[in-house]
Amino acid sequence: MAGQLRYPGKVVIVTGGTSGIGLATVREFGKDGKNRGWRRGELLATGVGAKPASISSSIRSCGLETFHYTLKCHKTGPCSIEIRQGANVVFCSKPSEAEVGQTIQRELQGSGCPGDACFEVCDVREETDIKRLIGATIERYGCLDCLVNNVGSGYAEKTDDISAQKFRDLMELNVVSVLLASKHALPYLRETKGNIVNLGCMSGVLGAKDAVSYSTSKGAVIAMTKTLAIDEIKYGVRVNW
């Protein structure tokens, strides 16, 4: 078992960790070397253009190496993923997902995984909630090695139908939350020479039909990621998307 673990003892925060890519990331970091099956769609990406198809993700994490996972989702049958990381994962979601998050925490803690899992309620649109999330992580584990800014949303909408308030709301969730979580995590990540992983999207680079709000938000996240990477290299902190 020990020879299979890539991140034993590493401390990771995952925002939006109760569904989709966030849940897949929590399981990837936290569980042991067993294969696990899920219902189709449980680990699908959410947002514009998400479809039941193969999803590949590469996340460079915790100062060690890049891990890759591919979720093959078919019309029938389960998704499977090899889980073998052993980190201590603090994952969060909005208050309405509290029951789901607590269920996931109990499942992970009762599975015999070599790491630990802890769910926290956090509305990432609120800076006080973000501070509390990071404070709870430090209080529980004493350090922070990796922040995964996964939380986000998106929807298809024609440009003529966009309202200023809906645009602001999406930017608050998809962009401002990433900035604030990174800002408050960085003092601890500098101590461990850790890293930040931001969930970008190719629509933020190439654009997408009827998705100007979502594509704009993801483009902002990508630009922020590149800028933070430049600023934080002197501290040994890596920032990737």
N, C-alpha and C positions, 0 to 999 in steps of 0.2 A: 504493500500500500504506500509506504513512505516514498518509494522510488517513483511512484506515479504522480505525486503531488508537485505542482508547479509553484503554488503560492501559499505554502503552509505558514500560518501566523500573520499573513498580510491582512491589512484592514482596508475594506472597500466600502464606499457609499454608492448606492445605485438609486437614482431618483426614478420615480415612475416604475417601481419594481414589482407590481402585482399582475402585470399582463404583458403580452407581446414580447418585444426584444428585451425589455427590462427584466421580465421574469426569466427569460432564457439566460440572461447575464447573471442574475442572482444564482440560479441553479449551477451554471458553469463554474462560477467562482467557488461556490460553497459545498458542493456535494462530492461524493467519493467516486471511485472508478467504475461504478456499475452503469450499464446502459439503462435508460429509463424511457418508457413510452408515454406519449400524450395523445389526447384526442386531436384530430385534425383541426388546425386553426388556432390552437391554444398559444402557439409561439409565433404566429404570423406578425409581420410588421404592421403597424397601424398608421393611418394617414392616407394621403392622396396616393392612389395607384397601388395600394396593397392588394395582392392577389394570392390565392393558394398555389404557390409555385415554390421552386427551390430558392432558399434564402441563404446567401453566404455572407458571413461577417468576419472581419479581421480586427481584433482589438489588441494593441500593444499595451501591456500593463505591468505595473509594479516593478519596473526596473529589471525584468527578467527576459522575457521573450514574447513574441507574438503568438497568440493562440487563435486557431481557426475553428469555426464550426459551420456545418452545413445542415440545415433543416430541410429534409425532403418531404413535402406535403403533397399527398396524392388525393385523388377524389375519394378513395376509400383507404382505410388503414391508418395506422398511427404515425406520428412523428417520432423519431428517436434521436438521441444525442448522447455522446459519451461525456460523462461528467467526471472530472478528476482534479479539482484544484485545491480544495481545503482551506480557503481563506475565511476570515471572519467578515461577514457581509451585513451591513446595515442598509436596509432598503426601505423606501418610503412611498407613500401615495397619499392622495387626498382623503379627507375624513370619510367620505362615502365608501371608500374602499377598505376601511379599517377591519371589518370582519374578514374580508378576503385575505388581507395582509397577515392577520393573526393566524389564520388557518395555514397559510404557507409557512409561517415561522414554526408552528407546531410540527408540521410535516417534516421540515428540514431538520429541526432539532431532534426529532424522533427517528430519523433515518439512519443514525449511526455515522453520519458524515464527519470527517475529521476536523472541519471548521465549525463555525458558529453562525447563526442567523438571527437577526433582530429586526423586527418591523417597527417603524415609527410613523405616526401620522404627521404629514407635512404638506401644507399648501405652499408650493414653491413660488407662488405669486406674492407671498408675504415674507419680507426679509426677516422678521422676527422668528418665523417658523424655520427658515433656513439656518439661522444662528442656533436655534434650539436643537435642530437635527445634528449639526456638527458638534455642538457641545455635548450632546448625549453620546455621540460616538467616541469622543475623546475621554469622557468620563468612564465609559464601559471598557475601552480597549487601550487607552493611553497614547494612541498615535493614529495617523491616517496615512495610508500608502497610495490610495487611488480614489478618484472621484469619477463616476460615470454619470454624466449629464444626459440622461435618456429621456426624461419626461418631455412630452410635446404632443401637439395635436395638429390636425389639418383637415381641410375640406375642399371640395371642388366648388367653385363659384365664379360666375362670369364677372368680368371687370365692372360692367354696368351695374351690377347688383351689390357691389362691395360698399359697406358703410364704414365711416371713419372709426366708429366705436368697435365694430367687430375686428377691424384691422389692428387697432390698438390692443384689444384683448388678446389676439393671437401673438402679437409681438411680446406682450407681457409674459405669456406662458412659455413661448418657444425661445425667446432671446434674453429678456431681462433676467429670467430665472437662472439661465446658464451663467450670465455675468455675476450675479450675486452669489450663487453657490461656489463658483470658482474663486471669487474675491475672498470669501470667508474660509474657504478650505486651504487657500494657498499658504498661510503662515505655518500650517501643520505639514503640508506637502513639501515645503522647503526643508523642513527638518529631516524628512525621510528620503529626500530626493525622489519623490513619487511622481505621479502623473495624473493628468486629466484626460478623459476620453469624452468627446462631445459627439452626439449623434447628428451627423449631417445627412445630406441627401443629394443625389445628383441633380435633382430639380433646382437646388440652390446654385448649381454651376451652369446647367444647361437651360433651366426653365422648364415649365410644363404647362400643358393646355388647361385653361380655366383654374389656375392655381397661383395667381399672382401673389396673394397674401402668404400662402405657405412657402412658395419658392423664395419670396423676399426674406422671410424669417430664416430659412435654412441658409440662404446666401450670407445673411448677417452672422449666423453661427460659424460658418466656415471662415469668414474674414476675421471674426473674433478669435477663433482657434489659432489661426496663423499669427496674429498679432501677439497673443498671449505666449505662444511658443517662442517668439523672438524675445519678448520681455523676460521670460522666466528661465531662459537657457543659462543665464549667469548663476542661477541657484541650483541648477541640475534638475529642474522640473521639466518634464516633457509634456506637451499638450498636442493631442492628435484628434483627428476626426475620421 
